[in-house]
Amino acid sequence: MPSILSIFVALVLLRLLYNRLRLFGIPGPWLAAYTRLWKLHSVWQGDHHHTAIDLHRKYGPLVRIGPRHVSVSDPKAIPIIYGINKGFTKTAFFPLQSISWNRKPQMNLFSARDERFHREQRRPVASAYSMTHILERESAVDTCTDLFLTQLRTMADAKASVDLGMWLQYYAFDVVGEITFAQKLGFLEQGRDVDGMIQAIRGMLAYASVCGQVPEAHPLLLGNPLFPIFLPQMESWNQVVVFTLKAINQRASLSRNGEVDKADSHDDGNDMMSRWMAIHHADPERLSTRDLIVHLSANVFAGSDTTAIALRAILYYLIHHPDAMSKVQHEVDMADQAARLSNPISYQESIAHLPYLSAVIKEAMRLHPSVGLIIERHVPAPGITLCGRHLPGGTVVGINPWVVHRDPTVFPEPESFLPERWLESGPEQLQAMEKAFFNFGAGTRSCPGKTISLLEMHKIIPQLLREFDIRTCREPSWKTKNVWFVQQEEFICYLQARSTS
Ligand code: HEM
C-alpha cells in the first residue's frame, strides 16, 4: 500500500511536470518552468530588473519567468497587451495593493481588475489630472519650490552634505499634497518623514512585490478576512489612509456612517479634493465618499515615490555625465540671459526654452524607469500569438520598462546615456522610441498622474541647476532596491551656490 507521503510526493511531481509542459518551448531559467519559487526568489533579492535584462539578452523576446508567466521585451507587443479593448486584464498582483477602509479592502484605479468598474471609477476623476487643470495649481507648486530652495540654501551655506534623494522625495510629497489637498504635507518644512509615511509606503511596496508573486498567500497574511473583524485598528496602521482621512476632515467631516458631510465643505477650489467633492455633492452616485477616499489616497501612494525616483535618476545621470550637465546649465543660463525664464521657472517656459533638458529627462527615465517588474496582465481566452509563439488564455504576460527601454533595435547603444537621441533622431526612429517608452504604462490603465510628475521634473531640475552646482559625496553614489519600484538610497550630495545665479 503506498503511504500517504508517497502519494503526496507523486502528486507534487505530477504538478511540477504539468507546470513544465504548459508553456513548453518558451525559454527561461529551468526552475522557473516548474515553480514560482524562482521568480519569488529573484524579486526577493531586489535586483530583478537587471536579471530580467540579462535573461532577455540570453533568450530573446519571450522569457518564461514562471510556470504560467512570460516576460515580453518586444515593443510591438505594447499595444497588443495594453491596448484598448484587447481583453488583457490585471492579475491578482494588483488588488493586494489596495487600501482597507470601513473594514473592507477598497479597490482603487490602480488595483481594480474589473475593467467596467475601472472605467466607471476613472471617468469622473480623469479630467482633474489633465495638464490644463494641474497647471491651475502651478503657483502652489511654486511655494513648494521656494521652501525647498530655502532649505537647500541653508545646507549649502553650511557646506553640509545633503541627502538629496530624500529631499527630492519630500518635495514630491508636498507637491502631491498641494495638487491633491491644497496643502503641503509638512515634509519640506520639517525636513523629515512626516508620520512615517515614506516608510509606510516602502513597507507596502516591499510586501506587494514579494507577496504579489504568490498572491494566494495574501488572504493568509495582510489580506486575512478575519483581521478587519478582530483587529479593526489595523486600518489606522496605514499612514496613507490616516493622512487622507485627516485631510478630508480638515475640510469637511466624515459622519459616523462614513459619509462625507456637505455642510462645512467648500467645493470651489482647483485642487483635486475640491473638484471631486463638487462632483460628489452634485451626484453622490457618480462619485461616492468611498471613491473620494480611495482616489485621494491613491495619489499619496502612487505619486511621491515614483516621481522621486525619476527626479533622482535625472540628477544622477547629469552628475555622472559632466558634458550633459554643462549643456543643461548653459541652456538655462542662456535662456536666463535672454530673459526667457521667470523665477521660479514655469512649466511652459521650461518646455519652450529648454529642449536639451527635456531630452535629458526622457533619457534618464529611459535608463532608470520607476517601475522595475513586468506590468502583469492575463492573456484572454482563446490565447494570443506573441513574437511567433502561441500563449494560451490565462497566461500571465507583461513588459518590464527596464527591459523594453534597452531594446537595441529601438535604442542603439542602449546602456549609454545619450540625450541627443531624443533631439537628433529622424522622425521614424523618434516615433519608434516614443512608442517603446513605457515609463508610465500604456492604454486605458496608463498613468493619469504623469502630468504631475512631468510638471515637477520640468520645473525643479532647471531651478536646482540654475542655482547650484551639485556633486555626489562618494562613489558608488547610490544603492538601488527593486521593490516593484526601483528605489535609490543614499544619494548624498554636496551643493554649492553657482556664481552665475
Ligand atoms: C514618474 C512618476 C510616475 C510613474 C513612473 C508612474 C507609473 C505608473 C504606471 C506604469 C502605471 C500603470 C500601471 C499599470 O498599467 O498596471 C501607473 C498608474 C497609475 N498612476 Fe502613476 N506613475 C507616476 C506618477 C504618478 C502620480 C504623480 C500619480 C498621482 C498623483 C499617479 C497615479 C497613478 C494612478 C492613480 C494609476 C492607476 C491608473 C489606472 O489604472 O487607471 N502616478 N503609474
Residues whose N, C-alpha, C, O or C-beta is under 5 A from the ligand:
A	BS01	HEM	L109 F110 R122 A298 N299 A302 G303 T306 T307 A310 S370 V371 I375 F438 N439 F440 G441 T444 R445 S446 C447 P448 G449 K450 I452 S453
